[in-house]
Amino acid sequence: MELVLQRFDSNQQISVKECIMKAVEGMNDEGRLETALKVVEIGLEQEEQLQEVVTGTWRLILQGEWWRARYESLTEFMMKCGMSESVKELMNGRMRSERLKRKFEKSASERLGGGDLKERLGEELMPARMSKGFLEAINALTKQVKDAEDAKELLSRAMDRRLGVRGASNDEKLRVGDVKAAMKEVMARGAKRSRIMEAEAEDERESGLNSKSMERSNDLIKDKGRAESTGGESRESMKDVEAVESMKDVEAVESMEDVEDVDSEGEMECGCREVTFAKGIIDAMRRLRKKDVKGRVKAAGSIGVKEWREMCHRHMRGIASCWGLKTSGVKREQLIERVMKVQRNVERLDEVRTAEGTYLWFRMEERPGRKDDGLSPFKYVGAREDEFTFDRAQIWKRYGGMGTMEKFLEDGNVVMRGVFGWIMKDSELMEMVNAEFEMYRHHLREQNGKSNYGWCRNMWHSLVQQVMRQDPVFYALNVVARPDGNWRLVSFPYYTKYAMKADSTGFKHIDINIEKLLKSGRGGSTVQTAISLDDEFEDGCTIVVPGFHRHIGEWWSKVEERGKSRNGLVQSVEDLYLKEDEEMYGSFVPVVCKRGDIRMSLSSLIHGSTGGCVRRRRVVHPWLIGVDSDHDGLEIEESGSWEDVSRAHRNMWAMKVGATGQSHRFGVGNGRFAGCVEIRGVSGIGDALVGARRWDSGLVLMERDAIVGGSEGEAWRVVERHRSRMKVAWKEGFEVMMSLEKMKFGDRSYFKLVEESSNMDVLAQAACWMK
């Protein structure tokens, strides 16, 4: 490939065809084909890599709005950059490649028995990233080899051969070339089988097989079985058996082939004193599962040092590799010493594979795990961390006061009074809150002429939302309120409520898939939270059915009997919760919050909102969602992954779905709002709650221990330190936010309009935060 490209680049007058013809000049037919296929293979791999690089970079330009450095609008950029159509075509090619990859992977998996392809062929073999060319080659291989274990053996041998070649790639995962090598071995098998079948047919035509010779062949095959089980029969009888089998059973001959078909590969002839002996061992091992290492060792019988030394190095490596031993770079005498030690200790094989002096003899994926497997350059294994525990009642009392835990357990809902009083009582902070809400409302529009129903759907990552999401007391209350006690939480981005007089705000629903909740408990530990920024009254607040979480299963059975059950991720109950249900399970009651209060409700609680808004009502919804211990999944699979949420916080983007997994029924926009400013680094726990740190960070765990498990004094010291630093970061961020908004929106800037307004009421309202 490199030679072709060099020749093609050096003189543009030469065509690709001429370059290739020069590159293969003097080669035989097989070499010419192999070279041409290698050029195509490398080209396809590079094309896919190029597609990934271009599409990934293009997304950064668009989503990060990098185009703003030169262009006034996205439309102008697309028209004038001079490459948008080419990129579009390349991205379409990328999509076609992905569809082909899924097709190849599915087809190959189905031929091998279904399920995950990596599991079928072994996680230890398969590369993390499977290219289109790799999957197409695997797909072609499975058309010829439909047994997963056989395919794994072929691929393992091909990879071992590559690892044993000096100068070849030392990647211990499968490569496209390994798959192609496995396919060659299969083709060689087929060619040999065809030759045998032709010879057999010719012999039958000439003389046939008489009954006496058939009896003799059966006797010899039985002798072979005894020889394999005892290891004591003569090698001469083994030769006779192989000869008879070649006449009687083509498939048996095929299974006796060497791990490396030296004739078909065109390599030097085998140096074994008794080739059949080595092949017989390999054949016996291939009949066993790859994980049955003990069985494979026993299949070799009682080979002594003399027999090992009479065996060629390639066959010895093949046997050793089947036992999981490393063979690359191991000298012959070393390898003989190791295989004999494995033989002697076959009954305590796991001890040998994990013992300090011998575990390095084995490939990591072929031996039991050790504590230091993942240490890489690090010397010591850290002390085991005990499971984190905490006193629920104590933490409820510490941050919520007496009776709050009992109230929550009974009703599935509680109002935590004054948790954010530290903001509400600070006039400067509240002036910033008011100004920020007004700014977002200024930039909010109705989509397609449809009302926003009192929601501020462009306000995802405002400063006040970031502050509340990161609050340590808010975090602690969520941990103790969750039935599963999961302390690995992350705030799922959501917009705010900003309802004004006459806005339509009424609804009644439940934010959970009820069928999955009742079947598997999915989402049952989620706690929904709402923080009020205005005093509420009974004619303008959230409404709930207290205690309903204890009756949801019984009620849903009634809904199913009525034929009205649905399977949505969010369930409207306007027509499901009937008058008779209210009489049995309770009616909706208002939950009134004052400024700085938190409403906490279990997700299995029916709730809603009062009807038409009669006064201003602003609410922040900083839901904290459970994260798996591996930092991959969230407690509700449909809502995405931890990485999705972390990315949304990092980039200040909206989430395409809500915390329940339900898609939004309105556009959320592309990219970030120009006035967004990140608040990070105030505390470890705060960063973890917005996905800026993982929960295995040492600083995060120290703060968790103090906030949820420490003494009263220690806990409040951490809380006060966080809030003090947050105030400073918040005020600095507000100044930057104002500057950004004015710079980005010019004459349409909210803050610029306020500055230039001659309306004295507006100026008076804004005077305090314009200092």
Buried (B, 14 or more C-beta within 10 A) or exposed (E): BEBBBEBBEEEEEBEEEEBBEEBBEEEEEEEBEEBBEBBEBBBBBEBBEEBEEBBEEBEEBBEEBEBBEEBEEBEEBBEEBEEEEEBEEBBEBBEEBEEBBEEBBBBBBEBBEEEEBBEBBBEBBBEEEBBBBBBBBBBBBBEBBEEBBBBBBBBBBBBBBBBBEEEEEEEBBBBBBBBBBBBBBBEBBEEBBEEBEEEBEEEEEEEEEEEEBEEEBEEBBEBBEEBBEEBEBEBEBBBBBBBBBBBBBBEBBBBBBBBBBBEBBEEEEBEBBBBBBBBBBBBBBBEBEBEEBBBBBBBBBEBEEEBBEBBBBBBBBBBBBBBBBBBBEBEEEEBBBBBBEBBEBBEEBEEBBBEEEBBEBBBBEBBEEBEEEEEEEEEEEEEEEEEBEBEBEBBBBBBBEEEBBEBBBEBBBBBBBBBBEBBBEEEBBBBBBBBBBBBBBBBBEEEEEEEBBBBBBBBBBBBBBBBBBBBBBBBBBBBBBBBEBBBBBBBBBBBBBBBBEEBEBBBBBBBBBBBBBBEEEBBBBBBBBBBBBBBBBEEBBBBBBBBBBBBBEEBBEBBEEEEEBEEBBBBBBEEBBBEEBEEEBBEBBBBBBBBBBBBBBBBBBBBBBBEBBBEBBBBBBBBBBBBEEEBEBBBBEBBBBBEBBBBBBBBBBBBEBBBBBBEBEBEBEEBBBBBBBBBBEBBBBBBBBBBBBBBEBEEBBBBBBBBBBBEEEEBBEBBEBBBEBBBEBBEEBBEBBBEBBBEBBEEEBBBBBBBEEEEEEBBEBBEBBEE
